């Protein structure tokens, strides 16, 4: 394999891993948002965790704060309408 071929293959691998991280992040945003809507988890705690993960996995650095915030905002829109399960009497 040539050096240029190796560079192309490594670039493809980096993109695949980055895309997998992004897709997993989006899926987990929607999953936790659903759980927040059901009162299983607290919205603020879920968003904090997801933000921490986005920083830790370089999503904020690679995509920017605005894009990560947009993903979170879309998933968690209207997720505050139910109380936490522990607060339901």
Secondary structure, DSSP 4 states (H G I P E B T S, - for coil): --HHHHHHHHHHHHHHHHHHHHHHHHHHHHHHHHHHHTTSS-HHHHHHHHHHHHHHTTHHHHH-HHHHHHHHHHHHTTTTSS--GGG--
